[in-house]
């Protein structure tokens, strides 16, 4: 796999492009995981060079009884299968981004969505850290290398230090942990590049 470039050297074409760039060399499947309402769809929207695929449905009274909307008063829809986007990076690396549903009832989809993935970016909401435990458990059970990105919500608490957050999530010392704004393309790309660097460290290859 090519080394990760700076996010300022993004080689993606204009939004809405369909065809892979001629420089594409390494095609990498990445999961964008996290609990319900953490910003997975928003992150994929912000970085995808193609029109993203979404399987969004409006929240209903039935789903409101099983989906915890605490702290998510503006949440009106939810992913019920996958989100999909694509991001080309310089060096010939192309990321295929698969957003996974965050609710426990969609767990049977996990094995199918995770098949063939090289790693996962796990989004976390510091206002609802406990909501991330199930997803982190799934990622760890799958054996996928992963990085954690705290989505920087406007009302997120600012008093937690990095070590406090790492302990709260019981993260291994070698697990990368960053903060990003899922609405901002450069910030989201930086989080993805942190994961790419981590994958390179886990899967070193000889220079071509």
C-alpha distance (Angstrom), angle and dihedral (degrees) to the residues before:
residue distance angle dihedral
X1 . . .
X2 3.76 . .
X3 3.77 119.4 .
X4 3.78 116.3 -94.0
X5 3.80 115.2 -97.7
X6 3.77 127.9 -147.4
X7 3.79 113.9 -83.9
X8 3.80 87.7 -118.8
X9 3.82 88.3 68.3
X10 3.77 95.6 58.5
X11 3.80 108.8 155.4
X12 3.78 98.7 -163.9
X13 3.76 117.8 131.0
X14 3.76 124.3 -122.9
X15 3.82 116.8 -55.5
X16 3.78 110.1 -83.6
X17 3.82 94.2 36.2
X18 3.79 112.8 143.9
X19 3.78 109.9 -175.5
X20 3.78 123.4 76.8
X21 3.80 114.6 -108.8
X22 3.81 115.2 -102.0
X23 3.80 88.7 -117.1
X24 3.83 93.4 62.1
X25 3.79 109.2 129.4
X26 3.81 110.8 146.1
X27 3.83 116.4 43.6
X28 3.80 110.1 -163.5
X29 3.80 127.5 -171.6
X30 3.80 111.8 -145.3
X31 3.80 128.7 -177.4
X32 3.79 119.7 -140.4
X33 3.79 101.1 -156.2
X34 3.76 136.6 172.9
X35 3.79 143.4 117.5
X36 3.78 127.1 -60.7
X37 3.80 113.0 -63.6
X38 3.80 97.5 8.2
X39 3.81 96.7 125.3
X40 3.81 106.4 -95.9
X41 3.80 94.4 136.2
X42 3.80 90.7 45.8
X43 3.82 92.6 52.0
X44 3.80 93.5 50.1
X45 3.81 90.1 46.9
X46 3.79 90.9 52.3
X47 3.82 97.2 53.0
X48 3.80 107.5 28.1
X49 3.79 116.0 114.8
X50 3.80 89.9 -161.2
X51 3.76 128.4 54.6
X52 3.82 101.2 -81.4
X53 3.77 121.5 -120.1
X54 3.79 113.5 -128.5
X55 3.78 132.3 -177.7
X56 3.79 96.1 -163.4
X57 3.78 124.1 160.7
X58 3.78 129.6 -175.3
X59 3.78 115.4 -102.0
X60 3.77 110.8 -107.1
X61 3.78 134.2 -161.2
X62 3.81 87.8 -101.0
X63 3.81 93.5 54.4
X64 3.80 91.4 44.6
X65 3.79 87.7 65.1
X66 3.83 92.1 58.7
X67 3.82 103.8 27.9
X68 3.79 115.3 75.6
X69 3.81 106.3 -130.0
X70 3.79 95.1 -179.9
X71 3.79 107.1 138.0
X72 3.81 91.1 7.0
X73 3.77 102.1 89.5
X74 3.83 93.1 147.1
X75 3.81 95.0 49.3
X76 3.81 109.0 119.0
X77 3.83 104.7 158.0
X78 3.80 140.1 30.7
X79 3.80 138.9 -157.8
X80 3.81 110.7 -105.3
X81 3.82 100.4 -178.7
X82 3.82 118.6 -0.7
X83 3.75 145.5 -36.1
X84 3.79 115.4 -140.3
X85 3.77 133.0 -165.5
X86 3.79 140.0 151.9
X87 3.79 131.9 -134.7
X88 3.81 125.3 -174.3
X89 3.79 117.6 -154.6
X90 3.78 128.9 -166.9
X91 3.79 113.1 -92.9
X92 3.80 92.5 52.0
X93 3.82 96.5 -78.0
X94 3.81 115.1 142.4
X95 3.79 119.1 -171.8
X96 3.78 119.0 -151.7
X97 3.80 104.1 -158.5
X98 3.80 119.8 -153.2
X99 3.80 116.4 -172.9
X100 3.79 112.9 -154.3
X101 3.82 127.7 -149.2
X102 3.77 111.3 -101.5
X103 3.80 101.0 -147.6
X104 3.80 124.5 97.2
X105 3.82 91.9 -127.6
X106 3.82 89.6 67.1
X107 3.80 92.9 54.9
X108 3.85 92.7 110.1
X109 3.84 87.3 67.3
X110 3.78 92.5 57.2
X111 3.82 100.0 85.1
X112 3.80 91.9 49.0
X113 3.80 94.4 47.6
X114 3.82 93.7 43.4
X115 3.82 94.3 49.6
X116 3.79 109.8 117.0
X117 3.80 95.6 5.7
X118 3.81 117.9 139.5
X119 3.78 96.0 -157.5
X120 3.78 148.3 -23.7
X121 3.77 137.8 -118.1
X122 3.80 105.5 -147.7
X123 3.80 113.8 -156.1
X124 3.80 116.1 -150.8
X125 3.80 131.6 -168.7
X126 3.81 108.9 -145.6
X127 3.82 88.8 -154.0
X128 3.82 89.1 62.4
X129 3.80 106.3 28.3
X130 3.81 93.4 154.4
X131 3.81 89.5 61.2
X132 3.82 89.5 67.4
X133 3.80 98.2 59.7
X134 3.81 97.3 85.6
X135 3.80 93.7 49.3
X136 3.80 92.6 46.3
X137 3.80 88.0 50.6
X138 3.81 91.1 53.4
X139 3.81 92.4 48.9
X140 3.79 92.6 48.2
X141 3.82 92.2 46.7
X142 3.79 89.1 53.4
X143 3.80 90.8 54.5
X144 3.80 92.6 -128.1
X145 3.80 117.9 151.5
X146 3.78 108.2 -121.0
X147 3.78 145.9 -179.1
X148 3.80 125.8 -148.6
X149 3.80 121.6 -132.9
X150 3.80 120.8 -171.1
X151 3.79 107.2 -145.1
X152 3.79 105.6 -133.9
X153 3.81 103.3 -129.8
X154 3.82 114.1 -174.3
X155 3.81 92.4 -115.3
X156 3.81 96.0 40.8
X157 3.81 113.2 132.5
X158 3.81 113.0 -98.7
X159 3.79 100.2 -165.8
X160 3.81 98.3 79.1
X161 3.79 117.1 101.1
X162 3.80 124.0 -144.5
X163 3.79 93.5 -104.2
X164 3.82 91.6 49.3
X165 3.78 90.7 53.2
X166 3.79 92.2 45.5
X167 3.80 91.1 51.8
X168 3.80 92.1 45.4
X169 3.81 89.8 57.0
X170 3.83 93.2 37.9
X171 3.80 90.2 -128.5
X172 3.76 123.2 178.5
X173 3.80 112.5 -111.1
X174 3.80 90.0 -114.7
X175 3.81 95.3 55.5
X176 3.82 110.3 105.6
X177 3.79 115.0 -124.9
X178 3.80 124.5 -169.3
X179 3.79 141.0 159.1
X180 3.79 121.5 -121.7
X181 3.78 141.9 168.8
X182 3.81 105.2 -127.4
X183 3.81 89.9 -156.8
X184 3.80 92.4 60.6
X185 3.80 117.9 76.5
X186 3.81 97.1 -152.1
X187 3.79 92.8 46.9
X188 3.80 91.5 48.4
X189 3.81 92.4 46.5
X190 3.81 89.7 51.7
X191 3.81 89.1 54.6
X192 3.81 90.7 49.7
X193 3.80 90.8 48.2
X194 3.81 89.1 53.8
X195 3.79 87.1 57.6
X196 3.82 92.2 45.6
X197 3.82 90.2 53.0
X198 3.80 88.4 50.2
X199 3.81 91.4 50.5
X200 3.79 91.1 49.8
X201 3.80 89.0 53.6
X202 3.82 89.5 51.3
X203 3.80 95.2 43.4
X204 3.81 108.0 34.5
X205 3.79 114.2 -176.6
X206 3.76 132.2 -173.8
X207 3.77 115.2 -96.8
X208 3.77 111.8 -98.1
